[in-house]
Amino acid sequence: MDDLGPVAWPPAPIKTERLVLREPEARDRASFVELHASSEVHTYLGGPRPRDELEREMPEVPGRRPGSFVVDLDGAMIGQVLLRRATEHRCPAAVGKVDLGYLFLPRAWGFGYAAEACAAALDWLEDVLPGEPVVLATQTANVRSMRLAAKLGFTEVERFRAWDADQWLGLRSPVLASD
């Protein structure tokens, strides 16, 4: 995955009704370890990474790269939203497009935070890269992710197999200004 090209990074924090999307900070490290070590979070992502390995390898300020937003609720990280240009992908239809990814701690599930954070990140992307198509890939078995994709306006482009599971690729067409 590559960066977002000419986009200035990091942007000012993005505030929604309940959340702040911001650049990762050192204080987020423990939450990043928890996020990547969680078997619940990684049910549809090939499984968690060992916590001791994450503790050794995680940089002091994890996730610091263009397109990586920490999702902050009341001053604490509850998840991450990623916008990355797909330079390679298990589904060729995704290559060259911006890929939306997200991970949330299980305690933040079921409150609409993912929808709120992803919508805010997509609005930001539309402001900085108008007309940019965005893809989202998820396992077809991940019902919550499939529901979120539909809610965010993604429509099916292709199904494919990866990691011994059926995958779904959706496309969110650019928002076109009306004349």
C-alpha positions as CSV (number, residue, x, y, z in Angstrom):
1,M,0.0,0.0,0.0
2,D,1.2,3.5,-0.9
3,D,0.3,6.8,0.5
4,L,-2.4,9.2,-0.6
5,G,-0.1,11.2,-2.9
6,P,-0.1,15.0,-2.7
7,V,-2.3,15.1,0.5
8,A,-0.8,17.2,3.3
9,W,-0.4,15.0,6.4
10,P,-1.4,15.1,9.2
11,P,-4.6,17.0,8.8
12,A,-6.2,18.9,11.6
13,P,-8.2,16.6,13.9
14,I,-11.6,15.7,12.4
15,K,-14.4,16.1,14.9
16,T,-17.7,14.3,14.6
17,E,-20.7,14.4,17.0
18,R,-19.0,12.0,19.4
19,L,-15.5,11.2,18.1
20,V,-12.2,12.8,17.0
21,L,-10.1,11.4,14.2
22,R,-6.5,12.3,14.7
23,E,-3.0,11.3,14.1
24,P,-1.6,8.5,16.3
25,E,0.3,9.5,19.4
26,A,2.6,7.6,21.9
27,R,-0.3,7.4,24.4
28,D,-2.1,5.1,21.9
29,R,0.5,2.4,21.9
30,A,-1.2,0.1,24.4
31,S,-4.5,0.4,22.5
32,F,-2.8,-0.5,19.2
33,V,-1.3,-3.6,20.9
34,E,-4.7,-4.6,22.3
35,L,-6.3,-4.0,18.9
36,H,-3.9,-6.2,17.0
37,A,-3.7,-8.9,19.7
38,S,-7.5,-9.3,19.9
39,S,-8.9,-12.6,18.6
40,E,-12.3,-10.9,18.4
41,V,-11.0,-8.1,16.2
42,H,-9.1,-10.4,14.0
43,T,-11.8,-13.1,13.6
44,Y,-12.1,-12.2,9.9
45,L,-8.6,-11.0,9.4
46,G,-6.5,-14.1,9.6
47,G,-6.2,-14.2,13.4
48,P,-4.5,-12.0,16.0
49,R,-0.8,-11.4,16.4
50,P,0.9,-12.6,19.6
51,R,0.9,-9.9,22.3
52,D,4.5,-10.4,23.2
53,E,5.6,-10.0,19.6
54,L,3.5,-6.8,19.3
55,E,5.0,-5.5,22.5
56,R,8.5,-6.0,21.1
57,E,7.8,-4.7,17.5
58,M,5.3,-1.9,18.0
59,P,7.0,1.5,17.5
60,E,6.7,4.1,20.3
61,V,4.2,5.9,18.1
62,P,2.3,3.2,16.1
63,G,0.4,3.7,12.9
64,R,2.0,7.0,12.1
65,R,1.6,7.3,8.3
66,P,-0.5,9.2,5.9
67,G,-4.1,8.0,5.9
68,S,-3.9,6.4,9.4
69,F,-6.4,8.0,11.8
70,V,-6.9,7.1,15.5
71,V,-10.5,7.1,16.5
72,D,-10.7,8.9,19.8
73,L,-13.7,8.8,22.2
74,D,-13.4,11.0,25.2
75,G,-9.6,11.2,25.0
76,A,-9.0,7.4,24.5
77,M,-8.3,5.4,21.4
78,I,-11.2,3.0,20.5
79,G,-10.2,2.2,17.0
80,Q,-8.3,3.0,13.8
81,V,-9.5,4.1,10.3
82,L,-7.1,3.6,7.4
83,L,-7.2,5.2,3.9
84,R,-4.4,3.8,1.7
85,R,-3.8,3.6,-2.0
86,A,-3.9,0.0,-3.0
87,T,-0.7,-0.6,-5.1
88,E,-1.2,-4.4,-4.8
89,H,-4.3,-6.3,-3.7
90,R,-5.6,-9.8,-3.8
91,C,-8.4,-8.5,-6.0
92,P,-7.1,-6.7,-9.1
93,A,-10.1,-4.4,-9.3
94,A,-8.9,-2.6,-6.2
95,V,-5.4,-1.7,-7.5
96,G,-4.9,2.0,-7.9
97,K,-7.9,3.0,-5.7
98,V,-8.0,4.2,-2.2
99,D,-8.8,1.3,0.2
100,L,-10.8,2.0,3.4
101,G,-9.9,-0.2,6.4
102,Y,-11.0,0.0,10.0
103,L,-10.4,-1.8,13.3
104,F,-12.3,-1.1,16.5
105,L,-11.8,-2.5,20.0
106,P,-14.7,-4.9,20.9
107,R,-15.9,-2.7,23.7
108,A,-16.6,0.0,21.1
109,W,-18.8,-2.3,18.9
110,G,-22.5,-1.8,18.5
111,F,-22.6,2.0,19.1
112,G,-22.3,3.2,15.5
113,Y,-18.7,4.5,16.0
114,A,-17.3,2.7,13.0
115,A,-20.0,4.2,10.7
116,E,-19.5,7.7,12.2
117,A,-15.7,7.5,11.9
118,C,-15.6,6.0,8.5
119,A,-18.1,8.5,7.1
120,A,-16.0,11.4,8.5
121,A,-12.8,9.9,7.0
122,L,-14.5,9.5,3.6
123,D,-15.8,13.1,3.8
124,W,-12.3,14.3,4.5
125,L,-11.0,12.3,1.6
126,E,-13.6,13.8,-0.7
127,D,-12.4,17.3,0.4
128,V,-8.7,16.6,-0.3
129,L,-9.0,14.3,-3.3
130,P,-12.3,15.1,-4.9
131,G,-13.8,12.4,-7.1
132,E,-11.5,9.7,-5.8
133,P,-13.1,6.2,-5.9
134,V,-12.8,4.2,-2.7
135,V,-12.8,0.4,-2.3
136,L,-13.5,-1.7,0.8
137,A,-12.8,-5.5,1.1
138,T,-14.3,-7.7,3.8
139,Q,-15.1,-11.4,4.3
140,T,-18.6,-12.2,3.3
141,A,-19.0,-14.0,6.6
142,N,-18.4,-10.6,8.4
143,V,-22.1,-9.6,8.6
144,R,-21.3,-6.4,10.6
145,S,-18.7,-5.2,8.0
146,M,-21.0,-6.1,5.1
147,R,-23.8,-4.0,6.7
148,L,-21.4,-1.1,7.3
149,A,-20.2,-1.2,3.7
150,A,-23.8,-0.9,2.5
151,K,-24.5,1.9,5.0
152,L,-21.5,3.9,3.7
153,G,-22.6,3.5,0.1
154,F,-20.3,0.7,-1.2
155,T,-21.7,-1.5,-3.9
156,E,-20.4,-4.9,-4.8
157,V,-17.8,-5.0,-7.6
158,E,-16.4,-8.5,-7.2
159,R,-16.1,-11.6,-4.9
160,F,-12.9,-13.4,-4.5
161,R,-11.1,-15.9,-2.3
162,A,-8.3,-15.1,0.0
163,W,-7.1,-16.5,3.3
164,D,-9.3,-19.6,2.7
165,A,-12.5,-17.5,2.9
166,D,-14.9,-15.8,0.5
167,Q,-14.2,-12.0,0.3
168,W,-16.3,-9.1,-1.0
169,L,-15.0,-6.0,-2.7
170,G,-17.2,-2.9,-2.7
171,L,-16.7,0.4,-4.5
172,R,-17.9,3.7,-3.4
173,S,-18.2,5.9,-6.4
174,P,-17.1,9.5,-6.2
175,V,-19.6,12.0,-5.1
176,L,-20.4,14.1,-8.1
177,A,-21.4,17.8,-7.6
178,S,-24.7,18.6,-9.2
179,D,-24.8,21.5,-11.6
